[in-house]
Amino acid sequence: MIVTANIAIQFGSKPLFENISMKFGNGNRYGLIGANGSGKSTFMKIITGELQPTNGSVSIGEDEKLGILGQDQYAFEEYSVIDTVIMGDKKLWEVKQERDRIYALEGDMSDEDGIRVADLETEFAEMDGYSAEARASELLMGLEIPEEQHYGSMSEVAPGWKLRVLLAQALFGEPDYLLLDEPTNNLDINTIRWLENTLNSSKASMIIISHDRHFLNSVCTHMVDLDYNTLRLFPGNYDEYMTAATQARERLQNENAKMKAQISELKQFVSRFSANASKAKQATSRQKQLDKIQLHHIKPSSRVNPYIIFEQEKKLFRNAISVKDISKTFDDNTLFKDLSFSLEVGERLAVIG
């Protein structure tokens, strides 16, 4: 179980968030959402220990493993792709490194080294180390990294694709907890679907930051909303959260509107009859009712919903656009050839790849 107790962090005079106490575990997959700049990645870094909170603490169960999606895609340039993935299981990697170091001694190996490497072999086998490269390759293939690159250097992997290797690294060690910050970045649709299936079949508890609504709907069992400088937990996926949160806010707004109308009515009565001897008792009763009414405090959200307005001066007829036999090349590389399509008014075209 990951437990945060009264977590707060402050940059300058204003806290980014404060008094966050929450438990993560039981195999649940939490989508961590919030406006840009609300502190999602900062909260994730506090959990991983990369950042110390201003107040509060984080505790993780003893002997429980974290799988963390690294954000520095150039951190493993001197290693092979396959070794970078295996590093996702830190204990296995340490045993493998020590085992390989002793074997490299060859004729200089002492009796003590021989005993030590025999113990390491036993430990390596118990950790399923002999299948490590095969398991790492399977993850890399799922992420569409070609087999011929698996034993090549990370420095030869293109930017963006390096992040796929880091994603395989996070998944490799079969961790108890997966912490994934924007895992669908630089992935095409087919690879995102593979990732969804992989995460849904995992027993790990997860905290996932993503702006991909479909991905959150497909993977998450709970949503954690970082807004109003604190966290709120909702059961269900993203769409279910949005429905529940919107309904809750609308309910409070409607209740406030009714109470404001009641306040206005009571104030008018008190103002009109408080000096009237025959109505004074009723006016006093109305004032007591007025004093008991408390409006709900609805905090302003940190979210700002963007919108785009297209002003169409020319009337569109049924056929909005027609494309016929267009091609595009760069040097000897053909991007597309003889492309033809038409788009009618009201249709929406998604360009994928």
N, C-alpha and C positions, 0 to 999 in steps of 0.2 A: 504493500500500500504506500503510495506517495501522499504525504500529509503536509500541507502548508498551514502554518499557524501565525496569524496576525501579520502577514507579509505586507510590507510597505516599502516603496522606493521613491526617492525624491531627488530631482535634479534642479538645483537652484532653490527658489523659495516655494515652488508649487509641487505637491506630490503628484506623481503619475498615477499611482493607485495606492490604497491603504487598507489595512485591516482585512486582508484576504485570508480566510481560513476555509480550506476545502480538502476533501479526500478524493483521490483518484485510484481506481483499481477494479477488482472483481471482473476483469476481462472486458470492461466497458471501453468504448471508443469515443473519446470526447473531441468534438470540434470546437476549437478555441477561436471565437470570432470577435470582431470589434472594428471600429473605424481605424483608418491608417493613423498611426501615431498614438493610439490608445494604450500601447504597452504590451501587445501580444508577444512579440519576440523577446522583449525584456523579461516578461514573466517566465517564458520558456528557459531563458538563460539563467534565471535564478534557480529554477528546478535542477538544471544540469550542473550547477555550481560554477558556471562561467562568470557569474555576476553575483555579488553579495548584496542582499537587501539592506535598506536603511534600518528597518526593524523587522522582527519576526524570524522564523526559522523554517527549514524544510527538512523532513525526515523521510528516509526511504528504507524499506524493509531490509533486514540483514541478508546478505548473499543474493539479493535480487539484482538482476542485470538490466542496465539501460541500453537501449539502442537509439543512437542520436544521429540525425541527419546533419552531417557537417555542412557548413556554409562556405568554407574556404576550399574551393575546388583546385587550388594549386599547392595544397599542403603535402601531397604525396608524390611529387614529381620524380623523385629518385627511386621509387618503388615500381614493381610491376603491377599491372591491373589486378591480377589474381591475388597477389599478396595484400593489396590495398583492401580488397573485399574481406579477406580472412582476418584482417586486423579488427573487424567488427566484433570478433570474439577475443577480447583482450587476453584472457587467461590462456586460451589455445595458442594465440600468437606468441605469447611469452615462452610457453613450453617449446613451441616449434623453433623459435629463435635460439634458445639455449641448446636444444638438441642438435640443430644444424651447426652451431658454433663448435660443439665438442667433436662432431664427426669431421669437421674441417681440420682438426688437429692431426688426424691420421696417425702417422708414426710417433708423434709427440704426445699421444694420449696416455695419461697415467692410469694406474689401477683405480684411483679414486674417480677419475673421469669416466672410466668404464662402468663402474658401479652407478655413478650418477646418470649416465645416458641410458642405462638399463631401466632405472626408475622412471626416467622421462618417457621412454618408449611405452611403458605400462600406462602412465598417465595420459600420453598422447592417444593411445588406443581407446582408453576409457572415455575420452572426450570426442571420439569418432573423428580423430584427426586425419586418418588415412583416406577418408572420403571428403575432406575439406575442400580440395581443389575441384572435385566434381560438383559439390554443392554450390560452390562459388560460381562455377561456370554456368550452372543451371539458372541462377539468378541473373547473371549477365546476359544470357540468351533471352530470358524473359524481358529484359530491358532493351533488347534489340542491339546489343553490343556484339559485333561479329566475333566468331571464335578465334580468328587470326590475330585479334588484338588482345586476347586474354593474357598472354604471356609477354606482351610488349610493355614498354614503359608508359607510365601515366603521362609523361611529358609529350608523348606522341598522340594522345587522345585530344580531340578537339574540345575547346571550351563549350560548355553546355552538356556535352556527353560525359565530361568528367563528373558532373553532378549525378548522372545516372549511376556511375560507379560508386559514388558516395551513398546513394540510396541503397544499392546492393549491400554495401558495407553495413548500413544500419539494420538491414533485414537479416544479415547472415547469422549472427550469433544466437538466433531464436531467443531474443531478450524477453524479460518479464514485462518491460515497459518500452514502448516505442514513442519517441518524441520527434515529430516530423514537422518542420517549418517549410511550407510551400512545396510539398513533395511532387506536385504535378508540373512544376516549372520545367520547361524544355522537353516535356513528354508529348508525343502525338496521341491521338485518340485511342489507337489499339493498345499502346503501352499503358495508358491510364486505366483502361479496362482490365488489363492484366494485373495492375497494381491493386485495383479495387478487389479483384478476386483473391489476390494474395493476402491482403489485409483482412478481408472478411473470413478467411479460413484460418487466420492466426488466433492463438489463445491469449496473446499479449494484450495488456491494457495499453491504450494509446491516447496521446494528446496531439492533435493535428491542427495546424494553422493552414488555412487555405481560403482563397477567394473563389474557388471553383464550386459553385452551388450544387451542380449535379454530383460531383465527387463527394461532397459532404452528405448529400442525401443518400448516396449509395453505400457509404461506409459507416457513418457515425450512428451511435446509439443514444448519445446525449450531446447537447450543445451547452457550451460555457460562454456566456456573453460578457465581455469586458467593456463595460460602459458605466457612466456615472462614477468613475474612479474605483469601481469594485467589480466583483464577479457574481454572476447569477447563473444557477444551474437549471437546465430544462431537460426533461426526458424527451427522447425522440430526435428525429433528424432535423435538417435545416428548415425545410418547409413547415414541418409541424411546430418548430420553435417560432417561426415568423407569425404563423397563425395565432398561436397562444399569446405571444408577446403583444401583438397588435390588438387582439381582443381584450387583454388585460388593461392595456393603456386606454382603449376606447371606453371600457367600462368605468374606469376612474374619471375620465373626462365627462362622461354622461352623468355620473353621480355628482360631480362638482357642479355641472350645469343645473341639475335639479336643486342642489343645496343653495346655489346662488340665487335662484328664483325664490326659494323659500325664505332666504335671508332678506331679500328685497321686500317681500310681502310682509314679513314680521316687522321690519324697520318702519314701513309705512304705517302699520297698525299702532306701534308704540309711539311714533311721532304724532299721530293723529289723536290718540286717546289718552296719552299719559297724564294730561292736565284735566281730563274729564273725570269727575268724582265717581260717576256711575260706572265708568269703564276702567278705572285705575287698577282694580284687581286683575282684570283681564290683561291690561297692558303690562303689568308686572310679570304675569305668567308668560306672556309672549317674550319678554326680555330674557327671562330665564331660559326659554327654549333657544333664543338667539345665541346666548352665551355658550350653550352646549354644542352648537354646530361647529365642527372642525372640517375644513376643506382638506381633501387629499393633496399632499405635496407631490407634484409630478415634476421630477427633475428633467431639465433639458438634456436631450441625448447628445452625445459627441458625434453622432452620425450626421453627415450632410449628404442628402441624396442628389446626385448629379442628374442633369437632364439635358437633352439636345432638342432644339426646335429647328425643323427644316421648313423654311418659308418657300412655298412653291408658287411662283408667279405664273408660270405657264401651265395650262391645264394638261394633265396627262390623259392620254387615251388608253385603250385596253392594253396595247403592247408598249411597255415602258422602255425597253431596251432590246436591241437585236445585235448579236455578235456573230460574224460569219468568217470562218477560215482564217483566224488570226494565229500567228506563231511568234515565238520569242526565243532568241538564242543569245548566249554570251560566249564569244569565241567559238569553241567547238561543242559547248554544252547547250543542249536544247532543253529549255524549261517546259515548253508545251508547243504542240504543233496542230494546225488545222482545227482550232477550237471554235465551236459554234454553239450558241445557245440563245434563247430568248427569255425575257422576264416580263410577266404581265403585272399590271397594277395590283398592289396588295400582296404580291408574292415576296418571299424573303429567301435570299440565297446565302448559304454558309460556304465559305471557302476553307477547306480542311486539307491537311497533309502533314 
